[in-house]
Amino acid sequence: MTANGKRAVVFCNGVRQRMIDESGGLDALSPIFDVFIDVSAFAKPWEYEQSYEDRVTPETTVSLRTPEEAHSYFAAERFDYVLVVGLEWSKARAELVASIGATARAWGILFVRGDLRDLFRGRQYDDRWFNLPRRALRRKRAHLPKGIPPATHYFSNETKGFEFPEVVPGVTHTVPVNHIDWHYLARAEPAEGPPALVFLDQAVTFTFADAPNNLHAERFFDAELQAAHLDLVNDYLRRLRDQTGLPVVVCLHPNWPSSAPSPYDATFTSVRKQTVNWLMNCRLAVTHTSMATGFCHLLNVPTVLLDLPRNLMPDEVYFDLRKKAKAERLPVHRWPAAHLPTERVPPANNARIRNFLAPDAAGSSLREVLEVILHT
């Protein structure tokens, strides 16, 4: 690659701060790419329809709403290089790849945000949440369009390119890059204060609310069930605090609206966007099924999964918790069915997870990798 020519980065999940941060950060991407392109309206309409509060619009942002609009745009621009972020799970995937591959001099795929749950389920990203007929349809659509060159580069901690028919061995240059959780941890500093008991919130009662703005998840929590669920979680954390003597810090999930107050006990410290920092200063972590347990395995943090009565857990959370406990070898505490555990909770320490998150021992940053490959 040369430093000449116009470059674009395409976000299938939308141009959100979270997606930018998971792709190296705005400071890293802005000097490399001339245009930020949002194709979520047709690539991932379920993301486009969500009222995320972290949507950003850098001056160089372009929004494309249909495959036809994308085809015309890429044909007119003829980019020197296009990097696609979030291609996995995309709808109209073949159309998007064809528009880019037929017009750009070179293009690449960035995939550094795979979930731990899929690590233990045969890496079947396209299968999650879909019934068998829809799975078959999606897999049929996930192909390299005829006459379109495969990706020039594949940046990932998943070096076999299992999910991407656009990655062709011997043609695509696979570039090992650590998982985004590793990158977050590498640049984080421990939170200030005494070591804490950290609850990894998942905004469960918001995500699975029986409400009009819930377009895709199970509608489980009405106001009464929400209150009962939160009462049990708060009660558990208070009792565990009293037993351990550790202050409780609740790391709120990004899905909680910033305008909404924390639903947890006012005596707890509730924080946003500080999960990694607090896990670095954590004596015990508690969650239902949060993927943030990956940090716990990297940091060897004692971790327990909190299980509540069946009538207070959505199906997805209920079954995922059991699978997660078995796969990650984490203890489960059933509340209030069982007393607080008196034995020491062992550190999270799954070698398979650590190797998945950090296959590149050198740990090059995404910024460094992109700069080297693209010769900026």
Steps between C-alpha positions, in 0.01 A plus 500: 500500500606861450419814692327644191131465414174538684411257778172417672398306810154341485301433819226240456381557859480876446745777579484472877763595755508139616573373149768767446666417832495128416671578169796682650345834594430824317855627546629188325243485221476867403858535368463180295149522356346789310138389532293323769208314338185384682320214323301377800167600342521201266789292639367477856159667517445359851794715613389797291158496666640510854512837675867474600629812669859462384442565130759745371529691175857592417513767231600236248200270567286373210177304554388249238147366545459236228719252312428693180616825658816326621567358153476843338709666771791255492498493119531879494766528773735217391678486834863398524419298813185410696499343847172331600412474870211282618444300182405193707120446528436764234192495284557578128853385564573380148371825352722709728809287431435514127471880504829536686699218341412600144609862543772529765864431416524299823279432800514339840289357782547586869357251749623528859179483705390137501298388802625240743169313475574417138850382583340193659225450239696421187553867411153522347447875501235493229296242690426696814136607558378340175289191433616229261342635177639848563841357581505319166393814317764716668775249426393488137530877483844498664713438195759673288312641200607361164776702337577698816855478638530376859604730781859624470544498879328331790580659839389278790579288801305229312776426255326220309233733364232246589215747462602664178473338154658826384825383662679260263812311621805576291342817364384700800778625727396401852632744762483373862364770730393445859134514602365845585475400868876454505548844347266661751690335783842594361424871513291508820602618846363352826215698653590701806363397836492190718474159333137429417227246447407571136162424346513478121159632404337394173201736497291183503175667606546765230609267219216254565236755598140445398500836326443645150867593454599132536491393138708183499558349847262289706240727664523367853500772767189696584529755782424244770752241379762769450464617859513144635812418294686812614394451863659153502822619335531790744429273796764251387764769450427660838535167680816410311641844585428443869663156490814604312542856628553616141332813362266432208569660164239449226639534147194605301456353154532741205140424404366683805384844380722769649189693601374208712619481862673188620238243608731363767527572874604860562765381747684333211731691269358488146738588216490514122778412256734389781454123491860414415636752751299353785575140407866594537419602859263215580503226764179331383292539183131409468286483186226300331654431159705809410767455233718724719604181678770485233679775693461290814684210335778731380531653849435181703212665687284273720165495320154364580188479284181615673195282429151616599166314510374384162207743503740796523739407218436530124548172315814618322669605826382193690640249250810703412599515866511122527695460179740775601565346840590167342710642216694755704515285816348769716305435823128579510325650801124447509324776689303488722476120470841453661693665777795722419805287422754486776776336297751708309394574142779383265652742247370489143786330317395335175802455271283454189335837559831675564644359176188607310523857629875534452649272230759765416741502793670814367173686539526754218234770524236525230635842411852367452379208290286715270775759460756235405274314260371815330839676506375823652 
